[in-house]
Amino acid sequence: MMFDADELEEGARAATGLEDFGSPYYREGLERIVEALNTEAELNDMGRVIQHATISNALIQRLKIEDTYAAHPEIGDQVVGGPVFVIGLPRTGTTALSQLVAADPQFRSLRMWESQAPTPPPEAATQHSDPRIAQAEAGLKMLDDMFPLMKKLYNSEPTAPTECQDLMGMSFRTFHFDGAVRAPGYLAWLMDCDMRETYTYHRRVLKLLQWHCPPVLWHLKTPVHMFALDALVEAYPNAKFLWSHRDPAKVMGSVCSLIRYVRSWSSDRDDAVELGREQVESWVEAVRRAMDFRNRVGDDRFADVSFADLQNDPVRTLHAGYEALGLTFSDATLQAVRRWSEDHPPGARGAHDYDLADYGLTPHGVRERFADYLATYDATM
């Protein structure tokens, strides 16, 4: 089966009875990922099903979002507070840090169930009993049954905060696709494409989500924001960042292991050395861009979080981060984040085994590539 952008759009229209996808900005990214799926990804049968479902859902959500805005244009008047973004290399504690922030009642976080299906807009009164929660839970159960190793590699729960890559995926400009399939041509395009409207659409979805379900001070997370911080801040002028740090030589093997496993669902191709080279190149560039942005705008927007500190004393570490960003750390915040940290001790999901050498990488070689980063930040653990 070959993928076709027009057919995918028609399928989404047929599934919803809706016509308007909004701004045509998304179309170039759709065409690029379709080309990659047809020519680079070497999909197996399961991969075709997974990727068809992923793209179809992104298109369906665009249609539903635009339909909701057409019926309620006042949503556009919503003001998104913050946000505070958790960034950093993958596998540096960004998920734990994000969930710790999400425990703070002053923040609104993007939960998995609403990330996958933002419409109808969630309601404050029913946000904990919304039927989409059960649907997301059933989807995770099926994922766990089919791919049991995933539970060790990534912590995911229907009501827990999730990366905002689904929102970026609605513009078809997200590294989520590269994490799921081999797509070097798409990745090369993504590295240099205009990301500004990706973030204005991202904001459009947040407005819809907070409309009837406050608070409006947001916390969000995904490492890939480091690739396009200028575009992000253009959409979110008040954005601030908690940047987690850890020795790249201790995380790149884990990054590669996770992506290798996820890609194995969609393709029988397995070139670990190619994957290792690709991931190092990508994340060196992400860190370079983020450091350049920080050098230009100054440190006021940033708080640094050491992985070791986060593991050893998460509450105190978060408090220090809040102080650096000028955020309120109330008694309610203290109690909530302390409770979360006590319920989620490090290593509770089991050990993740991997070997950097499997990907043609060495600790010295990785550290050499990240030399500027290591010379600038406390990333030794």
Kinemage of the C-alpha trace (Angstrom):
@kinemage 1
@onewidth
@group {chain A} dominant
@subgroup {mainchain}
@vectorlist {calphas} color= white
{ca met a 1} P 0.000 0.000 0.000
{ca met a 2} L 1.340 3.392 -1.015
{ca phe a 3} L 0.364 6.443 0.984
{ca asp a 4} L -1.300 9.359 -0.797
{ca ala a 5} L -1.884 12.769 0.792
{ca asp a 6} L -5.130 13.412 -1.078
{ca glu a 7} L -6.531 10.023 -0.121
{ca leu a 8} L -5.586 10.528 3.522
{ca glu a 9} L -7.374 13.862 3.561
{ca glu a 10} L -10.445 12.357 1.913
{ca gly a 11} L -10.469 9.579 4.489
{ca ala a 12} L -10.441 12.120 7.313
{ca arg a 13} L -13.270 14.067 5.697
{ca ala a 14} L -15.309 10.896 5.267
{ca ala a 15} L -14.707 9.889 8.902
{ca thr a 16} L -15.899 13.229 10.265
{ca gly a 17} L -18.245 14.711 7.668
{ca leu a 18} L -16.151 17.887 7.904
{ca glu a 19} L -14.253 19.768 5.206
{ca asp a 20} L -12.065 22.533 6.623
{ca phe a 21} L -8.488 21.689 7.661
{ca gly a 22} L -7.703 25.325 8.395
{ca ser a 23} L -4.511 26.958 7.170
{ca pro a 24} L -2.875 25.045 4.277
{ca tyr a 25} L 0.473 25.295 6.089
{ca tyr a 26} L 0.171 21.670 7.237
{ca arg a 27} L 0.051 20.297 3.684
{ca glu a 28} L 3.766 20.504 2.889
{ca gly a 29} L 4.666 18.502 5.993
{ca leu a 30} L 1.990 15.945 5.140
{ca glu a 31} L 3.409 15.522 1.647
{ca arg a 32} L 6.949 15.232 3.010
{ca ile a 33} L 6.119 12.492 5.513
{ca val a 34} L 4.036 10.642 2.916
{ca glu a 35} L 7.014 10.676 0.564
{ca ala a 36} L 9.268 9.358 3.323
{ca leu a 37} L 6.846 6.558 4.185
{ca asn a 38} L 6.663 5.536 0.538
{ca thr a 39} L 10.379 5.732 -0.291
{ca glu a 40} L 12.497 5.541 2.884
{ca ala a 41} L 10.708 3.876 5.772
{ca glu a 42} L 10.611 0.306 4.398
{ca leu a 43} L 7.358 -0.324 6.255
{ca asn a 44} L 6.067 -3.765 7.110
{ca asp a 45} L 2.345 -4.536 7.254
{ca met a 46} L 1.991 -3.407 10.855
{ca gly a 47} L 3.901 -0.243 10.079
{ca arg a 48} L 1.482 0.680 7.332
{ca val a 49} L -1.418 0.294 9.742
{ca ile a 50} L 0.307 2.288 12.512
{ca gln a 51} L 1.411 5.148 10.288
{ca his a 52} L -1.933 5.322 8.469
{ca ala a 53} L -3.691 5.602 11.840
{ca thr a 54} L -1.239 8.241 13.091
{ca ile a 55} L -1.612 10.487 10.066
{ca ser a 56} L -5.361 9.969 9.841
{ca asn a 57} L -5.851 10.945 13.469
{ca ala a 58} L -3.819 14.137 13.035
{ca leu a 59} L -5.985 15.117 10.062
{ca ile a 60} L -9.207 14.194 11.865
{ca gln a 61} L -8.214 16.303 14.862
{ca arg a 62} L -7.474 19.295 12.606
{ca leu a 63} L -10.941 19.026 11.109
{ca lys a 64} L -12.596 18.806 14.526
{ca ile a 65} L -10.538 21.674 15.951
{ca glu a 66} L -11.426 23.950 13.043
{ca asp a 67} L -15.077 22.982 13.341
{ca thr a 68} L -15.046 23.838 17.055
{ca tyr a 69} L -13.477 27.224 16.373
{ca ala a 70} L -16.049 27.927 13.648
{ca ala a 71} L -18.834 27.287 16.145
{ca his a 72} L -17.112 29.156 18.994
{ca pro a 73} L -14.796 31.855 17.596
{ca glu a 74} L -14.542 33.328 21.101
{ca ile a 75} L -12.026 30.574 21.911
{ca gly a 76} L -9.507 32.652 20.007
{ca asp a 77} L -9.728 35.317 22.732
{ca gln a 78} L -8.258 32.956 25.314
{ca val a 79} L -4.820 33.940 26.662
{ca val a 80} L -2.363 31.113 27.250
{ca gly a 81} L -0.357 31.683 30.423
{ca gly a 82} L 3.394 31.050 30.435
{ca pro a 83} L 4.081 28.384 29.426
{ca val a 84} L 6.905 26.774 31.355
{ca phe a 85} L 8.572 24.263 29.042
{ca val a 86} L 10.660 21.298 30.167
{ca ile a 87} L 13.466 20.773 27.646
{ca gly a 88} L 16.769 18.912 27.528
{ca leu a 89} L 18.223 15.911 25.777
{ca pro a 90} L 15.944 12.858 25.816
{ca arg a 91} L 16.491 10.437 28.701
{ca thr a 92} L 17.829 13.173 30.981
{ca gly a 93} L 14.895 13.049 33.395
{ca thr a 94} L 12.591 15.279 31.346
{ca thr a 95} L 9.616 12.946 31.909
{ca ala a 96} L 10.078 12.831 35.697
{ca leu a 97} L 10.659 16.580 35.829
{ca ser a 98} L 7.552 17.182 33.727
{ca gln a 99} L 5.392 14.978 35.928
{ca leu a 100} L 6.750 16.687 39.026
{ca val a 101} L 5.727 20.101 37.656
{ca ala a 102} L 2.367 18.698 36.583
{ca ala a 103} L 1.643 17.736 40.183
{ca asp a 104} L 1.680 21.452 41.069
{ca pro a 105} L -1.953 22.630 41.110
{ca gln a 106} L -1.095 26.078 39.745
{ca phe a 107} L -0.229 24.547 36.370
{ca arg a 108} L -2.347 23.206 33.518
{ca ser a 109} L -0.612 20.302 31.779
{ca leu a 110} L -1.285 18.526 28.513
{ca arg a 111} L -2.621 15.083 29.405
{ca met a 112} L -2.317 12.112 27.102
{ca trp a 113} L -6.038 11.587 26.629
{ca glu a 114} L -6.658 15.183 25.530
{ca ser a 115} L -3.485 15.389 23.460
{ca gln a 116} L -4.731 12.571 21.251
{ca ala a 117} L -8.283 13.951 21.000
{ca pro a 118} L -8.633 17.632 21.994
{ca thr a 119} L -12.268 17.883 20.902
{ca pro a 120} L -14.805 18.267 22.264
{ca pro a 121} L -13.031 20.729 24.554
{ca pro a 122} L -12.676 19.214 28.042
{ca glu a 123} L -14.918 20.483 30.822
{ca ala a 124} L -13.654 21.159 34.338
{ca ala a 125} L -16.556 19.251 35.898
{ca thr a 126} L -15.946 16.061 33.915
{ca gln a 127} L -12.194 16.181 33.253
{ca his a 128} L -11.519 13.210 35.547
{ca ser a 129} L -14.344 11.051 34.148
{ca asp a 130} L -14.169 11.979 30.476
{ca pro a 131} L -14.713 8.851 28.310
{ca arg a 132} L -11.527 9.634 26.395
{ca ile a 133} L -9.573 8.608 29.499
{ca ala a 134} L -10.900 5.053 29.265
{ca gln a 135} L -10.234 5.038 25.531
{ca ala a 136} L -6.629 6.116 26.080
{ca glu a 137} L -6.239 3.513 28.828
{ca ala a 138} L -7.470 0.779 26.489
{ca gly a 139} L -5.006 1.954 23.847
{ca leu a 140} L -2.127 1.810 26.317
{ca lys a 141} L -3.189 -1.655 27.456
{ca met a 142} L -3.104 -2.877 23.861
{ca leu a 143} L 0.314 -1.247 23.383
{ca asp a 144} L 1.658 -2.925 26.526
{ca asp a 145} L 0.335 -6.308 25.396
{ca met a 146} L 1.868 -5.985 21.935
{ca phe a 147} L 5.136 -4.305 22.952
{ca pro a 148} L 5.786 -5.162 26.628
{ca leu a 149} L 9.294 -3.689 26.762
{ca met a 150} L 7.798 -0.223 26.335
{ca lys a 151} L 6.726 -0.123 29.980
{ca lys a 152} L 10.386 -0.091 31.012
{ca leu a 153} L 11.441 2.424 28.385
{ca tyr a 154} L 8.826 5.134 28.806
{ca asn a 155} L 6.346 6.009 31.540
{ca ser a 156} L 2.951 6.783 30.033
{ca glu a 157} L -0.468 7.070 31.675
{ca pro a 158} L -3.769 8.420 30.264
{ca thr a 159} L -4.073 11.207 32.831
{ca ala a 160} L -0.355 11.981 33.137
{ca pro a 161} L 1.318 14.852 31.279
{ca thr a 162} L 2.557 13.915 27.847
{ca glu a 163} L 4.884 15.444 25.298
{ca cys a 164} L 3.186 18.017 23.095
{ca gln a 165} L 4.353 16.346 19.889
{ca asp a 166} L 0.780 15.351 18.990
{ca leu a 167} L -0.011 19.060 18.766
{ca met a 168} L 3.015 19.635 16.536
{ca gly a 169} L 2.069 16.553 14.529
{ca met a 170} L -1.171 18.261 13.510
{ca ser a 171} L 1.082 20.527 11.418
{ca phe a 172} L 3.136 17.491 10.303
{ca arg a 173} L 6.328 19.150 11.511
{ca thr a 174} L 7.529 17.025 14.395
{ca phe a 175} L 10.390 14.666 15.195
{ca his a 176} L 7.737 12.226 16.391
{ca phe a 177} L 7.632 10.789 12.881
{ca asp a 178} L 11.400 10.262 12.761
{ca gly a 179} L 11.215 8.523 16.120
{ca ala a 180} L 8.687 6.049 14.716
{ca val a 181} L 10.140 5.317 11.280
{ca arg a 182} L 13.355 5.793 9.328
{ca ala a 183} L 12.805 9.028 7.384
{ca pro a 184} L 16.125 10.763 6.621
{ca gly a 185} L 14.699 12.932 3.849
{ca tyr a 186} L 11.870 14.157 6.044
{ca leu a 187} L 14.319 14.746 8.915
{ca ala a 188} L 16.617 16.841 6.701
{ca trp a 189} L 13.665 18.981 5.610
{ca leu a 190} L 12.346 19.291 9.159
{ca met a 191} L 15.678 20.586 10.434
{ca asp a 192} L 15.435 23.719 8.298
{ca cys a 193} L 11.703 24.274 7.702
{ca asp a 194} L 9.722 27.252 8.989
{ca met a 195} L 8.277 26.213 12.369
{ca arg a 196} L 6.465 29.423 13.269
{ca glu a 197} L 2.972 28.314 12.305
{ca thr a 198} L 3.554 24.951 13.981
{ca tyr a 199} L 3.711 26.838 17.266
{ca thr a 200} L 0.819 29.192 16.536
{ca tyr a 201} L -1.315 26.110 15.842
{ca his a 202} L 0.075 24.514 18.989
{ca arg a 203} L -1.164 27.603 20.862
{ca arg a 204} L -4.522 27.366 19.063
{ca val a 205} L -5.044 23.912 20.550
{ca leu a 206} L -4.053 25.032 24.050
{ca lys a 207} L -6.630 27.826 23.896
{ca leu a 208} L -9.289 25.272 23.075
{ca leu a 209} L -8.200 22.939 25.881
{ca gln a 210} L -8.177 25.638 28.581
{ca trp a 211} L -11.438 27.281 27.417
{ca his a 212} L -13.661 25.352 29.841
{ca cys a 213} L -10.914 23.609 31.821
{ca pro a 214} L -8.512 25.928 33.685
{ca pro a 215} L -5.996 26.818 35.000
{ca val a 216} L -4.468 28.769 32.144
{ca leu a 217} L -0.831 28.766 33.307
{ca trp a 218} L 0.629 25.964 31.219
{ca his a 219} L 3.475 23.552 31.652
{ca leu a 220} L 4.586 21.567 28.602
{ca lys a 221} L 7.383 19.232 27.662
{ca thr a 222} L 9.294 17.783 24.770
{ca pro a 223} L 13.026 17.763 24.028
{ca val a 224} L 12.418 18.647 20.366
{ca his a 225} L 11.551 22.239 21.246
{ca met a 226} L 15.314 22.822 21.387
{ca phe a 227} L 15.405 22.709 17.587
{ca ala a 228} L 13.162 25.788 17.180
{ca leu a 229} L 13.162 28.012 20.258
{ca asp a 230} L 12.958 31.219 18.218
{ca ala a 231} L 9.702 30.072 16.615
{ca leu a 232} L 8.391 28.876 19.980
{ca val a 233} L 9.053 32.207 21.697
{ca glu a 234} L 7.473 34.117 18.825
{ca ala a 235} L 4.239 32.254 19.621
{ca tyr a 236} L 4.800 32.316 23.406
{ca pro a 237} L 6.619 35.557 24.296
{ca asn a 238} L 6.488 34.783 28.041
{ca ala a 239} L 7.846 31.251 27.767
{ca lys a 240} L 10.333 30.013 30.359
{ca phe a 241} L 12.395 26.838 30.388
{ca leu a 242} L 13.461 24.159 32.845
{ca trp a 243} L 16.462 22.586 31.112
{ca ser a 244} L 17.509 19.157 32.387
{ca his a 245} L 21.145 18.113 32.049
{ca arg a 246} L 22.944 14.783 32.029
{ca asp a 247} L 26.108 13.366 30.467
{ca pro a 248} L 25.234 12.683 26.779
{ca ala a 249} L 27.376 9.547 26.855
{ca lys a 250} L 24.966 8.146 29.441
{ca val a 251} L 21.824 8.997 27.520
{ca met a 252} L 22.521 8.459 23.814
{ca gly a 253} L 22.519 4.670 24.147
{ca ser a 254} L 19.143 4.883 25.854
{ca val a 255} L 17.805 7.232 23.158
{ca cys a 256} L 18.927 4.867 20.412
{ca ser a 257} L 17.560 1.827 22.217
{ca leu a 258} L 14.123 3.423 22.578
{ca ile a 259} L 13.933 4.546 18.949
{ca arg a 260} L 15.249 1.222 17.691
{ca tyr a 261} L 12.495 -0.576 19.571
{ca val a 262} L 9.731 1.761 18.409
{ca arg a 263} L 10.896 1.653 14.795
{ca ser a 264} L 10.889 -2.153 14.927
{ca trp a 265} L 7.103 -2.041 15.169
{ca ser a 266} L 6.846 -0.456 11.725
{ca ser a 267} L 9.807 -1.866 9.802
{ca asp a 268} L 11.996 -4.960 9.714
{ca arg a 269} L 15.016 -2.836 8.791
{ca asp a 270} L 17.570 -2.698 11.603
{ca asp a 271} L 20.690 -0.592 11.090
{ca ala a 272} L 21.820 0.297 14.590
{ca val a 273} L 25.033 2.022 13.512
{ca glu a 274} L 23.159 4.289 11.110
{ca leu a 275} L 20.681 5.060 13.900
{ca gly a 276} L 23.462 5.935 16.344
{ca arg a 277} L 25.126 8.301 13.893
{ca glu a 278} L 21.779 9.939 13.045
{ca gln a 279} L 20.742 10.496 16.657
{ca val a 280} L 24.058 11.979 17.725
{ca glu a 281} L 24.014 14.363 14.762
{ca ser a 282} L 20.445 15.439 15.489
{ca trp a 283} L 20.888 16.055 19.207
{ca val a 284} L 24.227 17.806 18.847
{ca glu a 285} L 22.407 20.215 16.540
{ca ala a 286} L 19.485 20.577 18.967
{ca val a 287} L 21.814 21.485 21.831
{ca arg a 288} L 23.808 23.855 19.596
{ca arg a 289} L 20.631 25.712 18.620
{ca ala a 290} L 19.347 25.885 22.185
{ca met a 291} L 22.680 27.194 23.483
{ca asp a 292} L 22.815 29.787 20.716
{ca phe a 293} L 19.270 30.923 21.553
{ca arg a 294} L 20.140 31.182 25.238
{ca asn a 295} L 23.281 33.169 24.483
{ca arg a 296} L 21.211 35.643 22.469
{ca val a 297} L 18.255 36.096 24.827
{ca gly a 298} L 20.055 35.684 28.157
{ca asp a 299} L 19.657 33.381 31.143
{ca asp a 300} L 16.536 34.961 32.636
{ca arg a 301} L 14.205 32.520 30.868
{ca phe a 302} L 16.172 29.436 31.944
{ca ala a 303} L 16.653 27.284 35.012
{ca asp a 304} L 19.100 24.383 34.884
{ca val a 305} L 18.227 21.037 36.448
{ca ser a 306} L 20.874 18.396 37.062
{ca phe a 307} L 19.719 14.803 36.525
{ca ala a 308} L 21.636 13.743 39.637
{ca asp a 309} L 19.977 16.442 41.759
{ca leu a 310} L 16.565 15.495 40.398
{ca gln a 311} L 17.164 11.861 41.338
{ca asn a 312} L 18.542 12.602 44.804
{ca asp a 313} L 16.227 15.398 45.978
{ca pro a 314} L 13.460 16.170 43.475
{ca val a 315} L 11.484 18.569 45.682
{ca arg a 316} L 14.450 20.738 46.603
{ca thr a 317} L 15.660 20.683 42.989
{ca leu a 318} L 12.293 21.810 41.663
{ca his a 319} L 12.083 24.537 44.306
{ca ala a 320} L 15.446 25.894 43.135
{ca gly a 321} L 14.243 25.854 39.541
{ca tyr a 322} L 11.102 27.763 40.458
{ca glu a 323} L 13.156 30.383 42.299
{ca ala a 324} L 15.390 30.854 39.269
{ca leu a 325} L 12.355 31.443 37.042
{ca gly a 326} L 10.464 33.638 39.490
{ca leu a 327} L 7.673 31.080 39.973
{ca thr a 328} L 5.604 30.692 43.129
{ca phe a 329} L 6.440 27.631 45.230
{ca ser a 330} L 3.508 27.617 47.663
{ca asp a 331} L 2.682 25.219 50.481
{ca ala a 332} L 0.176 23.578 48.126
{ca thr a 333} L 2.941 23.134 45.563
{ca leu a 334} L 5.272 21.672 48.188
{ca gln a 335} L 2.732 19.136 49.386
{ca ala a 336} L 1.721 18.097 45.876
{ca val a 337} L 5.215 17.619 44.471
{ca arg a 338} L 6.410 15.883 47.652
{ca arg a 339} L 3.506 13.449 47.384
{ca trp a 340} L 4.287 12.763 43.722
{ca ser a 341} L 7.994 12.172 44.401
{ca glu a 342} L 7.235 9.754 47.240
{ca asp a 343} L 4.880 7.778 44.996
{ca his a 344} L 7.353 7.647 42.083
{ca pro a 345} L 10.833 6.657 43.322
{ca pro a 346} L 13.610 6.451 40.706
{ca gly a 347} L 13.909 3.057 39.021
{ca ala a 348} L 10.434 1.888 39.990
{ca arg a 349} L 9.708 0.673 36.451
{ca gly a 350} L 12.792 -1.531 36.268
{ca ala a 351} L 16.169 -1.271 34.572
{ca his a 352} L 16.596 -0.337 30.922
{ca asp a 353} L 19.477 -2.342 29.452
{ca tyr a 354} L 21.407 -1.054 26.438
{ca asp a 355} L 24.947 -0.833 25.114
{ca leu a 356} L 26.302 2.289 23.462
{ca ala a 357} L 28.637 0.137 21.368
{ca asp a 358} L 25.673 -1.484 19.614
{ca tyr a 359} L 25.162 1.829 17.846
{ca gly a 360} L 28.765 2.319 16.762
{ca leu a 361} L 29.322 4.852 19.554
{ca thr a 362} L 31.811 5.224 22.393
{ca pro a 363} L 31.561 7.367 25.534
{ca his a 364} L 34.633 9.356 24.490
{ca gly a 365} L 33.306 9.887 20.981
{ca val a 366} L 29.920 11.077 22.200
{ca arg a 367} L 31.427 13.434 24.759
{ca glu a 368} L 33.728 14.832 22.102
{ca arg a 369} L 30.748 15.704 19.902
{ca phe a 370} L 29.012 17.398 22.835
{ca ala a 371} L 32.174 19.121 24.063
{ca asp a 372} L 30.747 22.660 24.030
{ca tyr a 373} L 27.660 21.545 25.927
{ca leu a 374} L 29.698 19.672 28.534
{ca ala a 375} L 31.987 22.655 29.001
{ca thr a 376} L 29.014 24.916 29.674
{ca tyr a 377} L 26.636 22.927 31.895
{ca asp a 378} L 26.721 20.546 34.840
{ca ala a 379} L 25.998 17.389 32.857
{ca thr a 380} L 28.451 14.969 34.411
{ca met a 381} L 25.963 12.444 35.860
